[in-house]
Amino acid sequence: MSFVHQLQVGYFGPPFDARTEADFPLANCLAVLREYNATVPADAQVTIREPVKGSDARGWYVAEIDAHHIVYKRGIVTCPYLTTKYSKTALAFIAWLQARLECSIYSEDEGRFLTPVELVPKTPFLDQIVELAKASTGALATKSSEQVAGS
C-alpha cells in the first residue's frame, strides 16, 4: 500500500490570487493540458482523459500521471506528486502549470502555499525514510535503556 500525496495548482482567489476559478474553466484546463504535452518529451507527458469523467460537485478526472488521477475542480487542478517515490513528470507538470497560469501551488499535507523551488526534493525520498528509521530506532533504544535502568 502506498499513500498518494497531492498538490493543488490553480486560482484560489483573493487574497492568494488576483484571479478566481472563473478565469480557468474546464475547457481551458483541457487546452492547457494539451499545450503542456506539446511542449515536453513523450516520457514527461500526462495522459489526457477524453472524454473527461466526473461532475462539477465532485471534480473532473481530466488526466493521469503514473496511473494516478489529475482532477480539475472549480479552477483548481489536483495532481499527485509523491507516492512511493517523487514523480518527476508530476513535479515538472506542476511547476510548468504554475508558471503558465501565474497561479498558486497549495500543499494540503503541509497546510500552506509552496513556491516552485520548494517542489524540488532536497534529499531523495529513500534517504528521508532511512533517516526517519534511524531516528525512530535510536529513540526506541534510548527508551528501552531508560526502562531497564528504571527497573
C-alpha positions as CSV (number, residue, x, y, z in Angstrom):
1,M,0.0,0.0,0.0
2,S,1.2,3.5,-0.8
3,F,-0.1,6.9,0.1
4,V,-0.6,9.4,-2.7
5,H,0.4,12.9,-1.8
6,Q,-1.2,15.6,-3.9
7,L,-0.7,19.3,-4.7
8,Q,-3.3,21.7,-5.8
9,V,-2.5,24.2,-8.5
10,G,-4.7,27.0,-9.7
11,Y,-6.6,30.1,-8.8
12,F,-7.6,30.2,-5.2
13,G,-9.0,33.7,-5.4
14,P,-8.2,36.7,-3.2
15,P,-6.1,37.2,-1.1
16,F,-3.9,34.4,-2.6
17,D,-4.5,35.0,-6.3
18,A,-6.0,38.0,-8.2
19,R,-7.8,35.6,-10.4
20,T,-10.6,33.2,-9.5
21,E,-12.0,29.9,-10.7
22,A,-13.9,31.8,-13.4
23,D,-10.6,32.6,-15.1
24,F,-9.7,28.9,-15.5
25,P,-12.8,26.9,-16.6
26,L,-12.7,23.2,-17.5
27,A,-12.3,23.9,-21.3
28,N,-9.2,26.0,-20.5
29,C,-7.8,23.2,-18.3
30,L,-8.0,20.7,-21.1
31,A,-6.4,23.2,-23.6
32,V,-3.5,23.8,-21.1
33,L,-3.0,20.0,-20.7
34,R,-2.7,19.6,-24.5
35,E,-0.3,22.6,-24.6
36,Y,1.9,21.1,-21.9
37,N,2.1,17.8,-23.8
38,A,3.0,19.6,-27.0
39,T,6.0,21.2,-25.2
40,V,7.6,18.3,-23.4
41,P,9.2,15.0,-24.5
42,A,6.9,11.9,-24.6
43,D,8.2,10.5,-21.4
44,A,7.2,13.6,-19.5
45,Q,3.7,13.9,-20.8
46,V,0.5,13.5,-18.9
47,T,-2.2,11.1,-20.2
48,I,-5.2,13.2,-21.1
49,R,-8.6,11.6,-20.4
50,E,-11.0,12.3,-23.2
51,P,-13.9,12.5,-22.7
52,V,-13.5,13.6,-19.2
53,K,-15.5,12.0,-16.4
54,G,-17.0,13.5,-13.3
55,S,-19.2,16.4,-12.2
56,D,-18.9,20.0,-11.0
57,A,-19.6,18.8,-7.5
58,R,-17.0,16.0,-7.3
59,G,-14.5,17.3,-9.8
60,W,-13.5,16.2,-13.3
61,Y,-11.0,13.4,-14.0
62,V,-9.0,15.1,-16.8
63,A,-5.7,13.3,-17.0
64,E,-3.3,11.0,-15.1
65,I,0.3,10.7,-14.2
66,D,1.8,7.3,-13.3
67,A,-1.8,5.8,-13.3
68,H,-2.9,8.4,-10.7
69,H,-5.7,10.8,-11.5
70,I,-5.4,14.5,-12.1
71,V,-8.6,16.2,-11.1
72,Y,-10.0,19.6,-12.1
73,K,-12.5,21.2,-9.8
74,R,-13.5,24.9,-9.6
75,G,-10.4,26.4,-11.1
76,I,-8.0,24.1,-9.2
77,V,-6.0,21.1,-10.6
78,T,-5.2,18.4,-8.0
79,C,-2.2,16.4,-9.0
80,P,-0.3,13.5,-7.4
81,Y,3.4,14.1,-7.0
82,L,4.6,11.7,-4.4
83,T,3.7,8.0,-3.9
84,T,6.5,5.6,-3.1
85,K,8.7,8.0,-5.0
86,Y,8.6,11.5,-6.3
87,S,7.1,11.7,-9.8
88,K,9.4,13.8,-12.0
89,T,6.6,14.1,-14.5
90,A,4.2,15.5,-11.9
91,L,6.8,17.9,-10.4
92,A,7.6,19.2,-13.9
93,F,3.9,19.5,-14.8
94,I,3.1,21.3,-11.6
95,A,5.9,23.8,-12.0
96,W,5.1,24.3,-15.7
97,L,1.4,24.8,-14.9
98,Q,2.1,27.3,-12.1
99,A,4.4,29.3,-14.4
100,R,2.0,29.1,-17.3
101,L,-1.1,30.2,-15.3
102,E,0.8,32.5,-12.9
103,C,-1.2,30.9,-10.1
104,S,-0.6,29.3,-6.7
105,I,0.5,25.9,-5.5
106,Y,-1.0,24.6,-2.3
107,S,0.0,21.6,-0.2
108,E,-2.8,20.2,1.9
109,D,-0.3,18.0,3.7
110,E,1.7,21.0,4.8
111,G,-1.3,23.3,5.1
112,R,0.5,26.1,3.1
113,F,1.2,27.5,-0.3
114,L,4.5,26.5,-1.9
115,T,6.9,28.1,-4.3
116,P,8.1,26.1,-7.4
117,V,11.6,25.9,-5.8
118,E,10.1,24.1,-2.8
119,L,8.8,21.3,-5.1
120,V,12.3,20.0,-5.7
121,P,13.2,17.4,-3.1
122,K,16.3,18.4,-1.2
123,T,17.1,14.7,-0.4
124,P,16.0,11.5,-2.1
125,F,12.8,10.1,-0.6
126,L,14.6,6.8,0.4
127,D,17.3,8.8,2.3
128,Q,14.5,10.6,4.2
129,I,12.9,7.2,5.2
130,V,16.3,5.8,6.3
131,E,16.9,8.9,8.5
132,L,13.4,8.5,9.9
133,A,14.0,4.9,10.7
134,K,17.4,5.6,12.3
135,A,15.8,8.3,14.5
136,S,13.0,6.0,15.5
137,T,15.3,3.2,16.2
138,G,17.5,5.5,18.3
139,A,14.5,6.8,20.2
140,L,13.3,3.2,20.9
141,A,16.8,2.2,22.1
142,T,17.0,5.2,24.4
143,K,13.5,4.5,25.8
144,S,14.4,0.8,26.3
145,S,17.6,1.7,28.1
146,E,15.7,4.1,30.4
147,Q,13.1,1.4,31.2
148,V,15.9,-1.1,32.0
149,A,17.7,1.5,34.2
150,G,14.5,2.4,36.0
151,S,13.6,-1.2,36.9
